């Protein structure tokens, strides 16, 4: 059985990806920052469908916690699956926030950077000894790296950095046959995006999308789980936008 680790797996795209991976027969490890209850609900749903899953606490903005997390992960892999490695890493955990450039504070920028770029960089570095050769990494970025949207400059800049980092991961980890790709969602109906509170904005986004609607977490989850699978083993160092044809 292959095993996937998904950061931020208690809700939204992470939750949908965990369920999709479980249905593909993968063992699933989801991380959560504070929302243990929702993470355990994801675990129970995967197990109810015949899979195996574990939830672990992790704050991707706290790099000093990564070593202890790695030790815990190694113990869980051995106890739950009888393995000393995992196969796939999905760097999905994220935070939102809308601020025009003129009002972005240094602390706001730094937090976005820690969660969306610095955290994935050093978490991946820390976990590489536990990743099996021939595995895969998917970094979740954003269509805002392609389409400039007022109020998300800091967020998009961090996600743009993650897209660059993805290509370097593919380059440097290629000797171990580890692939690295990025999935770039468009407007997705999640708690992070908060679209349900702004129906007029949803209508605008839908009108700018050729398929005529905003996306759902399951739209992105299908792409991520498919990209991890063996049938896509020759896709590497790519950023794939999953946005229904947004602003084309």
C-alpha positions as CSV (number, residue, x, y, z in Angstrom):
1,X,0.0,0.0,0.0
2,X,1.3,3.5,-0.9
3,X,1.0,6.2,1.8
4,X,0.3,9.9,1.3
5,X,0.8,12.7,3.8
6,X,-1.4,15.7,3.3
7,X,-0.9,18.9,5.3
8,X,-4.0,20.8,6.2
9,X,-6.2,17.8,5.6
10,X,-9.0,18.5,8.0
11,X,-11.1,20.7,5.6
12,X,-11.4,22.1,2.1
13,X,-9.1,20.9,-0.6
14,X,-7.0,18.9,1.9
15,X,-10.0,17.0,3.2
16,X,-11.3,16.3,-0.3
17,X,-7.8,15.1,-1.4
18,X,-7.6,12.8,1.6
19,X,-10.9,11.2,0.7
20,X,-9.9,10.9,-2.9
21,X,-6.6,9.3,-2.1
22,X,-8.3,6.9,0.3
23,X,-10.6,5.8,-2.4
24,X,-7.6,5.1,-4.6
25,X,-6.4,2.6,-2.0
26,X,-3.7,4.8,-0.5
27,X,-3.0,4.9,3.2
28,X,-3.7,8.5,4.3
29,X,-2.0,10.7,6.9
30,X,-3.7,14.1,7.4
31,X,-2.3,16.9,9.4
32,X,-4.2,19.6,11.2
33,X,-3.2,22.7,13.2
34,X,-6.0,23.1,15.7
35,X,-9.1,21.4,14.2
36,X,-8.5,17.9,15.6
37,X,-12.3,17.1,15.5
38,X,-12.6,17.6,11.8
39,X,-9.4,15.8,11.1
40,X,-10.6,12.8,13.0
41,X,-13.9,12.9,11.1
42,X,-11.9,12.6,7.8
43,X,-10.0,9.6,9.3
44,X,-13.3,7.9,10.3
45,X,-14.8,8.5,6.8
46,X,-11.7,7.0,5.1
47,X,-11.9,4.0,7.5
48,X,-15.6,3.6,6.9
49,X,-14.9,3.3,3.2
50,X,-12.4,0.5,3.9
51,X,-9.2,2.5,4.0
52,X,-6.6,3.3,6.7
53,X,-5.9,6.8,8.0
54,X,-4.2,8.7,10.8
55,X,-4.4,12.4,11.8
56,X,-1.4,14.2,13.3
57,X,-1.0,17.7,14.7
58,X,1.3,20.0,12.7
59,X,1.7,23.8,12.4
60,X,3.6,24.3,9.2
61,X,4.6,27.8,10.3
62,X,6.6,26.4,13.2
63,X,9.8,25.1,11.7
64,X,11.2,24.2,15.1
65,X,8.5,21.5,15.4
66,X,9.4,19.6,12.3
67,X,12.0,17.4,13.8
68,X,9.6,16.1,16.5
69,X,6.9,15.7,13.9
70,X,9.2,13.6,11.8
71,X,9.9,11.3,14.8
72,X,6.2,11.0,15.4
73,X,5.5,10.3,11.8
74,X,8.2,7.5,11.7
75,X,6.5,5.9,14.7
76,X,3.0,6.1,13.1
77,X,4.3,4.6,9.8
78,X,5.7,1.6,11.7
79,X,2.8,1.1,14.0
80,X,0.0,1.6,11.5
81,X,1.5,0.3,8.2
82,X,4.6,-1.6,9.3
83,X,6.8,0.6,7.1
84,X,9.6,3.0,7.7
85,X,8.8,5.3,4.8
86,X,5.9,7.0,3.0
87,X,5.4,7.7,-0.7
88,X,3.6,10.9,-1.4
89,X,3.7,14.4,0.1
90,X,1.0,17.0,-0.6
91,X,2.0,20.5,0.7
92,X,-1.5,21.9,1.0
93,X,-1.9,23.7,4.3
94,X,-2.7,27.4,3.8
95,X,-4.0,30.6,5.2
96,X,-5.9,33.4,3.5
97,X,-6.2,37.1,3.8
98,X,-7.0,40.0,1.5
99,X,-4.9,43.2,1.8
100,X,-3.8,45.7,-0.9
101,X,-0.1,46.2,-1.1
102,X,-0.4,49.6,0.6
103,X,-1.7,48.1,3.8
104,X,0.2,44.8,4.0
105,X,2.0,44.7,7.3
106,X,5.4,42.9,7.8
107,X,3.8,40.5,10.2
108,X,1.0,39.6,7.8
109,X,3.5,39.1,5.0
110,X,5.8,37.0,7.2
111,X,3.0,34.7,8.3
112,X,2.0,34.1,4.7
113,X,5.6,33.4,3.8
114,X,6.0,30.9,6.7
115,X,2.9,28.9,5.8
116,X,3.1,29.0,2.0
117,X,6.8,28.9,1.2
118,X,9.2,28.6,4.1
119,X,7.1,25.9,5.8
120,X,6.8,23.6,2.7
121,X,10.5,24.2,2.0
122,X,11.8,23.0,5.4
123,X,9.1,20.5,6.0
124,X,10.0,18.7,2.7
125,X,13.7,18.9,3.6
126,X,13.0,17.4,7.0
127,X,10.8,14.6,5.7
128,X,13.0,13.6,2.7
129,X,14.8,10.8,4.7
130,X,11.3,9.2,5.3
131,X,10.1,9.5,1.7
132,X,10.5,6.4,-0.4
133,X,12.4,6.5,-3.7
134,X,10.1,6.8,-6.6
135,X,7.6,8.9,-4.7
136,X,6.0,12.2,-5.6
137,X,5.4,15.7,-4.2
138,X,2.5,17.9,-5.0
139,X,2.6,21.6,-3.9
140,X,-0.8,23.4,-3.9
141,X,-0.3,26.9,-5.3
142,X,-2.9,29.3,-6.8
143,X,-4.1,30.7,-10.1
144,X,-3.4,34.1,-8.6
145,X,0.2,33.6,-9.7
146,X,-1.1,33.9,-13.3
147,X,-4.0,36.2,-12.9
148,X,-3.4,39.4,-10.9
149,X,-6.2,40.0,-8.4
150,X,-6.3,43.1,-6.2
151,X,-5.7,42.3,-2.6
152,X,-3.8,39.1,-2.8
153,X,-0.3,40.3,-3.9
154,X,1.5,38.9,-0.8
155,X,-0.3,35.6,-1.0
156,X,0.3,35.2,-4.7
157,X,4.0,36.2,-4.3
158,X,4.4,33.3,-1.8
159,X,2.6,30.9,-4.0
160,X,4.7,32.0,-7.0
161,X,7.8,31.2,-5.0
162,X,6.3,27.8,-4.2
163,X,5.9,27.1,-8.0
164,X,9.6,28.0,-8.5
165,X,10.5,25.7,-5.6
166,X,8.5,22.9,-7.2
167,X,10.8,22.9,-10.3
168,X,13.9,22.8,-8.1
169,X,12.5,19.9,-6.1
170,X,12.0,18.0,-9.3
171,X,15.5,18.8,-10.3
172,X,17.2,17.9,-7.1
173,X,15.1,14.9,-6.1
174,X,15.2,13.4,-9.6
175,X,18.1,11.2,-8.7
176,X,15.8,9.3,-6.3
177,X,13.0,9.2,-8.9
178,X,10.9,11.5,-6.8
179,X,8.6,13.7,-8.9
180,X,7.5,17.2,-7.9
181,X,4.6,19.1,-9.4
182,X,2.3,22.0,-8.5
183,X,-1.5,22.1,-8.7
184,X,-2.8,25.6,-9.1
185,X,-6.5,26.0,-8.1
186,X,-8.6,28.8,-9.3
187,X,-11.6,30.1,-7.2
188,X,-12.6,27.2,-5.0
189,X,-15.6,27.1,-2.6
190,X,-13.7,26.5,0.7
191,X,-13.7,28.0,4.2
192,X,-10.3,29.6,3.4
193,X,-11.7,31.4,0.3
194,X,-14.9,32.4,2.1
195,X,-16.8,32.6,-1.1
196,X,-20.2,31.7,0.4
197,X,-20.3,35.0,2.2
198,X,-19.9,37.0,-1.0
199,X,-22.5,35.8,-3.6
200,X,-21.9,38.7,-5.9
201,X,-18.2,37.9,-6.0
202,X,-19.0,34.3,-6.7
203,X,-21.1,35.4,-9.7
204,X,-18.3,37.5,-11.0
205,X,-15.8,34.7,-10.7
206,X,-18.2,32.3,-12.4
207,X,-18.7,34.8,-15.3
208,X,-14.9,34.9,-15.8
209,X,-14.6,31.1,-15.9
210,X,-15.3,29.4,-19.2
211,X,-17.2,26.5,-17.5
212,X,-19.5,29.0,-15.8
213,X,-19.0,28.2,-12.1
214,X,-16.5,28.4,-9.3
215,X,-14.7,25.2,-8.3
216,X,-15.4,22.7,-5.5
217,X,-12.7,21.0,-3.4
218,X,-13.4,17.7,-5.2
219,X,-12.5,19.3,-8.5
220,X,-9.0,19.9,-7.2
221,X,-8.8,16.7,-5.2
222,X,-9.3,14.6,-8.3
223,X,-6.4,16.3,-10.0
224,X,-4.1,15.9,-7.1
225,X,-4.8,12.2,-6.5
226,X,-4.5,11.5,-10.2
227,X,-1.2,13.3,-10.4
228,X,0.2,11.2,-7.6
229,X,-0.8,7.9,-9.2
230,X,1.4,5.7,-11.4
231,X,-0.5,6.6,-14.6
232,X,0.9,10.1,-14.4
233,X,4.5,9.0,-13.5
234,X,5.9,10.9,-16.5
235,X,4.6,14.3,-15.4
236,X,7.3,16.2,-13.6
237,X,8.3,19.8,-12.7
238,X,5.0,21.1,-14.0
239,X,2.4,23.6,-12.6
240,X,-1.1,22.5,-13.6
241,X,-3.9,25.0,-13.3
242,X,-7.2,23.5,-12.1
243,X,-9.6,26.4,-12.6
244,X,-12.2,25.5,-15.2
245,X,-10.8,28.0,-17.7
246,X,-10.4,31.1,-15.5
247,X,-9.6,34.3,-17.3
248,X,-8.5,32.8,-20.6
